């Protein structure tokens, strides 16, 4: 087990793969699930390198697909540990697609995976501290910390709203939504 603090460069990971026809969806583009699977793999490698332990995916922040990926493109996933807690790590992943015939490059999405380090008994285990050596890594750490705090605040606010929800008022608020309510 590695307990010694590690710099962000230690666990940076790049995964590149050619997008083949079997990855295509019904629209002829690479299936989003294929890209998500690759993101999960690179998050695992990056987190495990830092933690020195097996890591599991605890959550994935929003994944917005900014641009489609074509069959024949090479995609590269750039992963780095942006933040560490006690047993958790936030891995930032940037996905870039390149048409290798013409050399065009496009950023297709960015996401953040929260991973948890586990011991051999599948219990969370403490992770090494993250050594931050430059302003870009400091910015990423602070942004991840802020996202984590906002997520906690939003969860608390939702629980308060849910507890005070009035069904009749909520139904009235749906008037401008694209739904038809037929309760039996």
N, C-alpha and C positions, 0 to 999 in steps of 0.2 A: 504494500500500500504506500502510495506517495502522499506525504503530508506536507512536504516542503512547498512554500509559496512558489508560484510559477508566473512568468510574464505572459502577456496575451499572445506573443509570437510563438510560444511553445506549442500551443494547441491549434493554431490556425490551420485550417484544412481546406483543400480545394478538391472537388470531385467533378470530373468532366466525363461526358458521355455523348456519343453520337445518337441522335434520335432516329430510330429505325421504324419501318412501316408498322410493325406490330404494336407500337406505342400510340398509333393514331386513334382518335375518337371518330364518331360518326360524321363529324364536320371536316375530317381530313387533317386536323391539327393534332399536336401531341396532347394526349389526355392529361388534364390537370392532376388526376390521381397519380399518374406516373411521376410527375414533377414533385408532388407532395411526398411520395415514397422516397425519392432521392433526397429530398430535404431532410426527412427523418433520419436517413442513413448518415448524411454528413453531420447532422446535429449530434447523433450518437458518437461518432468518431471524435469530433471536436471536444465534446463534454467528457468523454471517457479518457482522452489524453490528459485533460487538465485534472480531472478528479482522481485518476489512477484506480478507478473502480468502475464496475458496470453501472450504466446510467439508463434510466427509463424516461420516456416522454411524459411529462405531467400536463402540459398544456401548449397550445399553439395560438399565438396571437393571430389576428386577422391576416388572411392571405388574399391579397388583391392581385389578380392576374392583369398586369398592365398591358401586355402585348402577347399575342399568340406565338407559339413555337411551332415551326414547320418541321415535318419529317425531313431528314437530311441535315438539319442544323446540329451543331455541337452546343450543348449547354454546359456551362461551368457554374458550380455552386461554391461560393466563397463563404466560409464559416469562421466565426471567431467567438470566443467567450467574451461577452460584453459585461457581464455582471455575475458575481457569486454571492450567495447568501450563506446560510449555515450548511445545508445539504443540497441546495439547489444552485443551478447555473442557468443563465440566460444566454443562449447562443443566437447571435444574429447571422442571418443567411441572406446573401444577395445572389440572385440568379440572373445570369447573363446568357443570351442566346447569340450564336454567331452562324451566319450563313457562310460556310467555309469555301464555297465556290466563288462568291463575289466579295467576301470580306466584310459584310455589314454586321454590325454588332448592336444589340438592343438589350436594355435592362428589362427583364420580364416581371420580376417581383422581388420583394424583400419581405422577410418574416422573422419572427422571434419565437424560438422554441424554449420553453422552460423544461429543463431536464433535472432529474433528481438522482444523486449518487446513492447506490445501494451496496450493502455489504453482502457477504456470502449467505446470510440468513434472510436476504431481501428486506432489510431494515435500512432506513435512511442513515447515511454516514456523513460526517463532516468532510467538507471539501477544502483544499488548500486555498489560501488567500490569493487574490489576483494582483500581480504586480503591474501597475499602470506606468508606462514609460514615456508616453507622449500625449499631446493635447487631444488628438483624435480618439485615442482609447479612453481618455478621461471623459470626453464628451459622450461616448457610447455608454460608459458606466453610469454617468449621471442621467442620461435619457432612459436607460433601462430601470434605474431606481425610481425615476418619476413615473414611468408607465406602471410599475408594480404598485406604487402608492395610489395612483389613480384607479387602478383595478380594485384595490381594497376599498377605496372610498365609494366607488360605483356599486360594489356588492353590498355594502352597508346601506346605501341609499335605496337600493332596490328592495332589500328586506323591509325597510321602514315603509316604503310605498306599498309593497305587497300586503303588509299587515293592516294598512289603513284603507285598502281598496274597497270601494263601494261598487258592487256589480252593476246597479242601475246607472250610476254616473259613468262608469267605464263603457257600458253599452252605448250610451248617448255620445260619448267621445268618438265612437267608431263611425259616425255618420259620414264622414268624409273619406273613409277608407274603402278600398275595393273589396268589400265583403257583404254577404247577405246572411243574416242571422235567422235561422229557423230552429228555435228551441222547442223541444217536445216535452 
